[in-house]
Amino acid sequence: MIDKVTSQANISSMLQTLRAYQSEAGNGIEAPHADKTKGTQPMGFGDMIRQTIENVNSNQKTANDLESAYMSGEPVPLTDVVLAMQKSSLSFEATLQVRNKVLKAYEDILNMPV
């Protein structure tokens, strides 16, 4: 029989972990905007691409670091390792798909009759 106290503590812990990952996932790239009060310029397309690639690279480094730590026996939860690897994989795949769409659009423009 499952102990209700232990089960309730495990459920609470899992919900807290899921909420933390949800809030972390919500902290993606913000939409570029010009802040008129500070006099800064809006983020350009190249800057957005650079930021996205840096985020993908950061996700991959984090996943590799967590995997190495887990494999060496450090007290890293397996769920953190798996979630970091999935986040890394998804961000890379999404970036790859965007790249493919941009290349396709470039080819379409290049093949347009003048």
C-alpha positions in Angstrom: 0.0 0.0 0.0 1.2 3.5 -0.9 1.9 5.8 2.1 -0.3 8.9 1.5 2.2 11.3 3.2 5.1 10.1 1.0 2.9 10.0 -2.1 1.7 13.5 -1.4 5.3 14.8 -0.8 6.4 13.2 -4.1 3.5 14.7 -6.0 4.2 18.1 -4.5 7.9 17.9 -5.3 7.1 16.8 -8.9 4.6 19.7 -9.4 7.2 22.1 -8.0 9.8 20.8 -10.5 7.4 21.0 -13.4 6.5 24.6 -12.5 10.1 25.5 -12.3 10.8 24.0 -15.8 7.7 25.7 -17.1 8.8 29.1 -15.9 12.3 28.5 -17.3 10.8 27.5 -20.7 8.8 30.7 -20.7 12.0 32.8 -20.6 12.8 32.5 -24.2 13.9 35.2 -26.7 11.9 38.4 -26.2 10.5 40.2 -29.1 12.8 43.0 -30.3 11.6 46.5 -29.5 13.1 49.9 -29.4 13.3 51.6 -26.0 12.8 55.2 -26.8 13.7 56.4 -23.3 17.2 54.8 -23.3 18.0 55.7 -26.9 18.8 52.1 -27.9 18.3 50.8 -31.3 15.9 47.9 -32.1 17.4 44.5 -32.4 18.1 43.6 -36.0 17.6 40.3 -37.8 21.3 39.4 -37.6 21.3 40.1 -33.8 18.2 37.9 -33.3 19.9 35.0 -35.3 23.1 35.4 -33.2 21.1 35.4 -30.0 19.2 32.3 -31.0 22.3 30.4 -32.0 24.0 31.4 -28.7 20.9 30.1 -26.8 21.0 26.8 -28.7 24.7 26.5 -28.0 24.2 27.3 -24.3 21.4 24.6 -24.1 23.8 22.1 -25.7 26.6 23.0 -23.3 24.3 22.7 -20.3 23.0 19.3 -21.5 26.6 18.0 -22.0 27.7 19.3 -18.6 24.8 17.7 -16.9 25.3 14.4 -18.7 29.0 14.4 -17.8 28.3 15.2 -14.2 25.7 12.4 -14.0 28.0 9.9 -15.7 30.8 10.7 -13.3 28.6 10.0 -10.3 27.8 13.5 -9.1 24.4 13.9 -7.4 22.5 15.2 -10.5 18.9 14.1 -10.9 18.4 12.0 -14.0 15.2 14.0 -14.8 17.3 17.2 -15.0 19.7 15.4 -17.4 16.9 14.1 -19.6 15.0 17.4 -19.7 18.2 19.3 -20.6 19.0 16.9 -23.4 15.5 17.2 -24.8 15.5 21.0 -24.5 18.8 21.0 -26.4 17.5 18.7 -29.0 14.3 20.6 -29.6 16.0 24.0 -29.8 18.5 22.6 -32.3 15.8 21.0 -34.4 13.7 24.2 -34.4 16.8 26.3 -35.4 17.5 23.8 -38.2 13.9 24.1 -39.5 14.1 27.9 -39.5 17.3 27.7 -41.4 15.8 25.4 -44.0 12.8 27.8 -44.4 15.1 30.8 -44.8 17.2 28.9 -47.4 14.1 27.9 -49.3 12.8 31.5 -49.3 16.2 32.7 -50.6 16.1 30.1 -53.4 12.6 31.1 -54.3 13.6 34.8 -54.5 16.7 33.9 -56.5 14.6 32.0 -59.0 12.0 34.7 -59.5 11.8 36.1 -63.0 12.9 39.7 -63.2 
